[in-house]
Amino acid sequence: MLAANSILTESKLHNRTPFLYLGIAILLFAAAGGWVWVNYQFTDRENGGNDFAVYWNSARTVLYDNATPYGELASAKSQNTIFGIARRAGDPPSLLDLPFHIEVLIFPFAVINNYHLAWALWLTFLEISIVGTVFLCFRFLHWKPNPVVGAGIILFSIFFVHGLWAVILGNAVILAGLLIAGVILALRQDQDELAGILLALSTFKFLTIGIFLIFILLWAVIKRRKRLFFPFVMTLGILIVLSFFFFSNWFLPYARAIFTNLKFGDWLTPAKLFKDELPNFGEKLGWIFSGLLAIVLFVEWWLAAKKDFVRMLWTAALTLAITPLLGLPTYPQNYIVLIIPLIITLSIISYRWRSSDKIVINGLLIILFVGIWGIAIYSPNAKSALFFPLPVSVICLLYWIRWWAVSSPREQSDLSRI
């Protein structure tokens, strides 16, 4: 009798399962639709999306004008979308800075004639990517934070200055952050082939994450993780070959666009900022500052060279945090990738202060959130003022937790828990 009841119950549950999945799917679609609608209300009323405007117009130039996405026509269309007027002589151009095989990802958005709707969909995609990056970090850390802490990290990642800035502009650097989080998770799970593929896909934002990519490749060489390299080279080669097959003359215009953007863009470096404050010798001080940080990073790379994943993870986090200060031209909007080293530090803090981790972690997030937003709001030159606070804060946090993470005995190391 009991067996019959058990079978009957299982049968009823089995019959209900498809309806359960259908209900979940409907709820997810409804939530996604609501999310897109909220974003569309914003994009329909506001001007912005400068980066996405360049991506979108460049893709439409290829699809509908059969012209290079890196030329004057695409630039003029982008300027008209961003500023409402055509580019005038002497104005800096708005040129595409993505290789063609990455620009192809914009084509589904480019077939949408309504720019504001396409921008809203892109915003939704980027916001989901930020949430995905946070969850990938939780996965490779084997960290299941308290729901209050987890929600706080997600909200911080989307709405702090650098996250919201990158989202509104439509900066594809968010996707680069998602990919490198995936690289770390793949390495953690010894899926080196997948790590190689993701590395190849993430090469499109080299000024922001290129130093990180070099470190990962060097570490893999020293650790003799050969399975990473063939997929990396093959994926990159296939992407480039396919790009030339569909658009044979894209590379030289792309290279010219990169150099033109570097020439005319309002890029920032420590040397430039130091020179603005100390015109006589500030530039030299800025290069000395960047040089000292490069030496620190080199020493940390050397110390991590033959170490295990734990030491590599901390050093990779430091590499991401130090990269903006090494003298490579960048914008503070690219700092969204620094949520990865920040989450790594927060996971260590959670292990060290288990009884009060909600207070400590959310307290740190509130301080960073309010402090950086305060700088952005009250500074007369927000872009320059925002250059140092976040990377310096993350570097300090990484060195604060360094002993607990990698230097303490193995059985006491907090990162060894992963």
C-alpha positions as CSV (number, residue, x, y, z in Angstrom):
1,M,0.0,0.0,0.0
2,L,2.8,2.4,0.9
3,A,4.7,1.5,-2.3
4,A,1.5,2.2,-4.3
5,N,1.0,5.6,-2.6
6,S,4.7,6.5,-3.3
7,I,4.4,5.6,-6.9
8,L,1.2,7.6,-7.2
9,T,2.8,10.6,-5.6
10,E,5.9,10.4,-7.9
11,S,3.6,10.1,-10.9
12,K,1.7,13.3,-9.9
13,L,5.0,15.2,-9.3
14,H,6.2,14.0,-12.7
15,N,3.1,15.2,-14.4
16,R,3.4,18.6,-12.7
17,T,7.0,19.1,-13.6
18,P,6.4,20.4,-17.2
19,F,3.9,22.9,-15.9
20,L,6.4,24.0,-13.2
21,Y,9.1,24.6,-15.8
22,L,6.6,26.3,-18.0
23,G,5.6,28.6,-15.1
24,I,9.2,29.4,-14.4
25,A,9.9,30.2,-18.0
26,I,6.9,32.5,-18.2
27,L,8.0,34.3,-15.1
28,L,11.5,34.7,-16.5
29,F,10.3,36.0,-19.8
30,A,7.9,38.4,-18.0
31,A,10.8,39.7,-15.8
32,A,13.1,40.1,-18.8
33,G,10.3,41.9,-20.7
34,G,9.7,44.2,-17.7
35,W,13.5,44.9,-17.4
36,V,13.7,45.8,-21.1
37,W,10.6,48.1,-20.7
38,V,12.2,49.9,-17.8
39,N,15.4,50.4,-19.8
40,Y,13.4,51.6,-22.8
41,Q,11.7,54.2,-20.7
42,F,15.1,55.5,-19.8
43,T,16.7,55.4,-23.3
44,D,13.6,57.0,-24.9
45,R,13.9,60.0,-22.7
46,E,17.7,60.4,-22.3
47,N,20.6,61.0,-24.6
48,G,23.6,58.8,-24.2
49,G,24.9,55.4,-25.1
50,N,27.9,57.0,-26.8
51,D,29.8,53.7,-27.1
52,F,26.8,51.7,-28.2
53,A,26.0,54.4,-30.8
54,V,29.4,53.8,-32.4
55,Y,28.9,50.0,-32.3
56,W,25.4,50.3,-33.7
57,N,26.1,52.8,-36.5
58,S,29.3,51.0,-37.5
59,A,27.4,47.7,-37.8
60,R,24.6,49.3,-39.8
61,T,27.2,50.8,-42.1
62,V,28.4,47.3,-42.9
63,L,24.9,45.8,-43.2
64,Y,23.1,48.6,-45.2
65,D,25.8,50.7,-46.8
66,N,28.4,48.0,-47.6
67,A,31.1,50.3,-46.2
68,T,33.9,49.9,-43.7
69,P,32.7,50.2,-40.1
70,Y,35.9,52.1,-39.3
71,G,35.5,55.0,-41.8
72,E,34.2,58.5,-42.0
73,L,30.6,57.4,-42.9
74,A,30.2,55.3,-39.7
75,S,31.9,58.1,-37.7
76,A,29.5,60.7,-39.1
77,K,26.5,58.6,-38.4
78,S,27.7,58.0,-34.8
79,Q,28.2,61.7,-34.2
80,N,24.8,62.4,-35.5
81,T,23.2,59.9,-33.2
82,I,25.2,61.0,-30.1
83,F,25.1,64.8,-30.6
84,G,22.3,65.3,-33.1
85,I,24.6,67.0,-35.6
86,A,27.0,65.8,-38.2
87,R,30.7,65.9,-37.3
88,R,32.4,69.2,-38.0
89,A,36.0,69.8,-39.2
90,G,38.3,69.6,-36.2
91,D,35.9,67.6,-34.0
92,P,37.4,64.3,-32.7
93,P,36.0,61.3,-34.6
94,S,33.8,58.7,-33.1
95,L,35.5,55.6,-34.6
96,L,34.9,51.9,-33.8
97,D,37.5,50.4,-31.6
98,L,36.3,46.7,-31.7
99,P,37.8,44.1,-34.1
100,F,35.4,43.0,-36.8
101,H,34.9,39.5,-35.3
102,I,33.6,41.2,-32.1
103,E,31.6,43.8,-33.9
104,V,29.6,41.0,-35.5
105,L,28.0,40.5,-32.1
106,I,26.3,43.9,-32.5
107,F,24.6,42.8,-35.8
108,P,21.4,41.5,-34.1
109,F,21.0,44.9,-32.4
110,A,21.9,46.8,-35.6
111,V,19.0,45.3,-37.6
112,I,16.6,47.1,-35.2
113,N,15.9,50.5,-36.8
114,N,14.8,52.2,-33.5
115,Y,18.1,53.2,-31.9
116,H,16.5,53.7,-28.5
117,L,15.0,50.2,-28.5
118,A,18.3,48.7,-29.6
119,W,20.1,50.6,-26.9
120,A,17.5,49.4,-24.3
121,L,18.1,45.8,-25.3
122,W,21.9,46.3,-25.2
123,L,21.6,47.9,-21.7
124,T,19.6,44.8,-20.5
125,F,22.3,42.5,-22.0
126,L,25.1,44.4,-20.2
127,E,23.2,44.5,-16.9
128,I,22.7,40.7,-17.1
129,S,26.4,40.3,-18.0
130,I,27.3,42.2,-14.8
131,V,25.1,39.9,-12.7
132,G,26.6,37.0,-14.5
133,T,30.1,38.2,-13.7
134,V,29.3,38.4,-10.0
135,F,27.9,34.9,-10.0
136,L,30.9,33.5,-11.8
137,C,33.1,35.1,-9.1
138,F,31.0,33.3,-6.5
139,R,31.5,30.1,-8.4
140,F,35.3,30.2,-8.7
141,L,35.6,31.3,-5.1
142,H,33.2,28.5,-3.9
143,W,31.6,31.3,-1.9
144,K,27.9,31.2,-1.0
145,P,27.5,34.7,0.6
146,N,24.6,35.5,2.9
147,P,21.6,36.7,0.7
148,V,22.0,40.2,2.2
149,V,25.7,40.3,1.2
150,G,25.1,38.8,-2.2
151,A,22.3,41.3,-3.0
152,G,24.5,44.1,-1.8
153,I,27.4,43.0,-4.1
154,I,25.1,42.8,-7.1
155,L,23.4,46.2,-6.5
156,F,26.8,47.8,-5.9
157,S,28.3,46.3,-9.1
158,I,25.4,47.7,-11.2
159,F,24.8,51.0,-9.6
160,F,28.2,52.3,-8.4
161,V,29.7,55.0,-10.5
162,H,31.9,52.9,-12.7
163,G,29.3,50.2,-13.3
164,L,26.4,52.6,-14.1
165,W,28.7,54.7,-16.3
166,A,29.8,51.8,-18.3
167,V,26.3,50.5,-18.7
168,I,24.8,53.8,-19.8
169,L,27.5,54.4,-22.3
170,G,27.1,50.8,-23.5
171,N,30.7,49.9,-23.1
172,A,31.6,46.4,-24.3
173,V,34.3,46.2,-21.5
174,I,31.5,44.7,-19.4
175,L,31.6,41.7,-21.7
176,A,35.4,41.5,-21.3
177,G,34.9,41.3,-17.6
178,L,32.4,38.5,-18.0
179,L,34.8,36.6,-20.2
180,I,37.8,36.9,-17.8
181,A,35.6,35.7,-14.9
182,G,34.8,32.7,-17.0
183,V,38.5,32.2,-17.7
184,I,39.2,32.1,-14.0
185,L,36.4,29.6,-13.4
186,A,37.5,27.4,-16.2
187,L,41.1,27.3,-14.8
188,R,39.7,26.6,-11.4
189,Q,37.8,23.6,-12.8
190,D,40.8,22.4,-14.9
191,Q,38.9,23.1,-18.1
192,D,42.0,24.6,-19.8
193,E,40.5,24.2,-23.3
194,L,37.5,26.4,-22.4
195,A,39.8,28.9,-20.7
196,G,41.8,29.2,-23.9
197,I,38.7,29.8,-26.0
198,L,37.5,32.5,-23.5
199,L,40.9,34.1,-23.5
200,A,40.8,34.4,-27.2
201,L,37.4,36.0,-27.2
202,S,38.4,38.5,-24.5
203,T,41.3,40.1,-26.4
204,F,39.2,42.9,-27.8
205,K,39.8,45.2,-24.8
206,F,43.6,44.9,-24.6
207,L,44.4,48.2,-22.9
208,T,42.1,47.3,-20.0
209,I,42.7,43.5,-19.5
210,G,45.7,42.8,-21.8
211,I,48.2,42.7,-18.9
212,F,45.9,40.2,-17.1
213,L,45.8,38.0,-20.3
214,I,49.6,38.1,-20.6
215,F,49.9,37.0,-16.9
216,I,47.5,34.1,-17.4
217,L,49.4,32.9,-20.5
218,L,52.8,33.2,-18.8
219,W,51.5,31.3,-15.7
220,A,50.0,28.6,-17.9
221,V,53.4,28.3,-19.7
222,I,55.3,27.9,-16.5
223,K,52.8,25.5,-15.0
224,R,52.9,23.5,-18.3
225,R,49.1,23.7,-18.8
226,K,49.5,23.1,-22.6
227,R,45.9,22.4,-23.2
228,L,45.1,26.1,-22.9
229,F,47.3,27.3,-25.9
230,F,45.9,25.3,-28.8
231,P,42.3,26.4,-28.2
232,F,43.5,29.9,-27.6
233,V,45.5,30.1,-30.9
234,M,42.9,28.2,-32.9
235,T,40.0,30.3,-31.7
236,L,41.8,33.6,-32.3
237,G,42.9,32.3,-35.7
238,I,39.4,31.1,-36.7
239,L,37.9,34.4,-35.7
240,I,40.4,36.4,-37.7
241,V,40.1,34.2,-40.8
242,L,36.3,34.4,-40.7
243,S,36.5,38.2,-40.3
244,F,38.7,38.5,-43.4
245,F,36.4,36.1,-45.3
246,F,33.3,38.2,-44.6
247,F,35.1,41.6,-44.7
248,S,38.5,41.3,-46.3
249,N,39.8,44.8,-45.8
250,W,38.9,45.4,-42.2
251,F,42.2,45.2,-40.4
252,L,44.1,48.3,-41.7
253,P,41.1,50.6,-41.2
254,Y,40.7,49.1,-37.7
255,A,44.4,49.8,-36.9
256,R,44.0,53.4,-38.2
257,A,40.9,53.8,-36.1
258,I,42.7,52.6,-32.9
259,F,45.6,55.1,-33.5
260,T,43.2,57.9,-34.3
261,N,41.2,57.3,-31.1
262,L,44.4,57.2,-29.1
263,K,45.5,60.5,-30.7
264,F,42.2,62.4,-30.3
265,G,40.6,60.7,-27.3
266,D,40.7,62.3,-23.9
267,W,42.6,59.4,-22.4
268,L,44.0,59.5,-18.9
269,T,47.3,58.2,-17.4
270,P,49.0,58.9,-14.1
271,A,51.7,60.9,-15.9
272,K,49.0,63.1,-17.5
273,L,47.2,63.7,-14.2
274,F,50.4,64.5,-12.3
275,K,51.4,66.9,-15.1
276,D,48.1,68.7,-14.7
277,E,48.8,69.3,-11.1
278,L,52.6,69.9,-11.3
279,P,53.4,71.2,-14.8
280,N,57.2,71.3,-14.4
281,F,58.0,67.8,-13.3
282,G,54.6,66.1,-12.7
283,E,54.9,64.0,-15.8
284,K,58.2,62.5,-14.7
285,L,56.7,61.8,-11.3
286,G,53.8,60.1,-12.9
287,W,56.1,57.8,-14.9
288,I,58.1,57.0,-11.8
289,F,54.9,56.1,-10.0
290,S,53.8,53.8,-12.8
291,G,57.3,52.3,-13.0
292,L,57.3,51.5,-9.3
293,L,54.0,49.8,-9.6
294,A,55.2,47.8,-12.6
295,I,58.2,46.6,-10.5
296,V,55.8,45.6,-7.7
297,L,53.6,43.7,-10.2
298,F,56.7,42.0,-11.8
299,V,57.8,40.8,-8.3
300,E,54.4,39.4,-7.6
301,W,54.3,37.7,-10.9
302,W,57.7,36.1,-10.2
303,L,56.5,35.0,-6.7
304,A,53.4,33.4,-8.3
305,A,55.2,31.9,-11.2
306,K,55.3,28.2,-10.1
307,K,52.6,28.5,-7.4
308,D,49.1,26.9,-7.5
309,F,45.8,28.4,-8.5
310,V,45.4,30.1,-5.2
311,R,48.4,32.3,-5.6
312,M,47.6,32.9,-9.3
313,L,44.1,34.1,-8.4
314,W,45.3,36.7,-5.9
315,T,48.0,37.9,-8.4
316,A,45.5,38.0,-11.2
317,A,43.3,40.2,-9.1
318,L,46.2,42.5,-8.3
319,T,47.1,42.6,-12.0
320,L,43.6,43.9,-12.9
321,A,43.7,46.5,-10.1
322,I,47.2,47.8,-11.0
323,T,46.7,47.9,-14.8
324,P,45.0,51.3,-14.9
325,L,48.0,52.9,-13.1
326,L,50.7,51.4,-15.3
327,G,50.6,54.3,-17.8
328,L,48.4,52.7,-20.5
329,P,45.7,55.2,-21.7
330,T,42.3,54.4,-20.2
331,Y,39.0,55.8,-18.9
332,P,37.5,55.4,-15.5
333,Q,34.4,53.8,-17.1
334,N,36.6,50.8,-17.8
335,Y,36.9,50.1,-14.1
336,I,33.9,47.9,-14.1
337,V,36.2,45.0,-14.4
338,L,37.6,45.8,-10.9
339,I,34.5,44.2,-9.4
340,I,36.3,40.9,-9.9
341,P,39.3,41.7,-7.5
342,L,36.9,43.5,-5.2
343,I,34.7,40.4,-4.8
344,I,37.8,38.3,-4.2
345,T,38.8,40.5,-1.3
346,L,35.3,40.5,0.1
347,S,35.2,36.7,0.1
348,I,38.4,36.6,2.2
349,I,36.8,39.2,4.6
350,S,33.7,37.0,4.8
351,Y,35.9,34.0,5.9
352,R,37.8,36.1,8.5
353,W,34.7,37.8,10.1
354,R,32.0,35.1,9.8
355,S,30.0,36.4,12.7
356,S,29.9,40.0,11.4
357,D,30.5,39.6,7.7
358,K,27.2,41.3,6.7
359,I,28.2,44.4,8.7
360,V,31.8,44.5,7.5
361,I,31.2,43.8,3.8
362,N,28.1,45.9,3.4
363,G,29.9,48.7,5.4
364,L,32.8,48.6,2.9
365,L,30.5,48.6,0.0
366,I,28.6,51.6,1.3
367,I,31.8,53.5,2.0
368,L,33.0,52.9,-1.5
369,F,29.6,53.6,-3.1
370,V,29.0,56.9,-1.2
371,G,32.6,58.0,-1.4
372,I,33.1,57.5,-5.1
373,W,29.6,58.9,-6.0
374,G,30.5,61.9,-3.8
375,I,33.7,62.5,-5.8
376,A,31.8,62.1,-9.1
377,I,29.1,64.6,-8.0
378,Y,31.1,67.3,-6.3
379,S,34.4,67.3,-8.2
380,P,34.7,70.0,-11.0
381,N,36.4,67.4,-13.2
382,A,34.8,64.1,-12.3
383,K,36.7,62.0,-14.9
384,S,40.1,63.0,-13.6
385,A,39.0,62.8,-10.0
386,L,37.8,59.3,-10.4
387,F,41.0,58.0,-11.9
388,F,42.7,56.9,-8.7
389,P,40.1,56.2,-5.9
390,L,38.8,52.7,-7.0
391,P,42.0,51.1,-8.2
392,V,44.0,52.4,-5.2
393,S,41.2,51.2,-2.8
394,V,41.2,47.7,-4.4
395,I,45.0,47.5,-4.3
396,C,45.0,48.4,-0.6
397,L,42.3,45.8,0.1
398,L,44.2,43.1,-1.7
399,Y,47.3,43.8,0.3
400,W,45.3,44.0,3.5
401,I,44.0,40.4,2.9
402,R,47.2,39.2,1.3
403,W,48.5,37.3,4.3
404,W,45.2,35.5,4.9
405,A,44.8,34.8,1.2
406,V,48.2,33.4,0.2
407,S,51.0,33.9,2.8
408,S,49.7,32.1,5.8
409,P,50.3,28.4,6.2
410,R,48.3,26.3,3.7
411,E,45.9,24.9,6.2
412,Q,45.1,28.5,7.4
413,S,45.0,30.2,4.0
414,D,41.5,31.4,3.3
415,L,41.8,31.2,-0.5
416,S,42.9,27.6,-0.1
417,R,39.3,26.8,0.8
418,I,38.4,27.0,-2.9
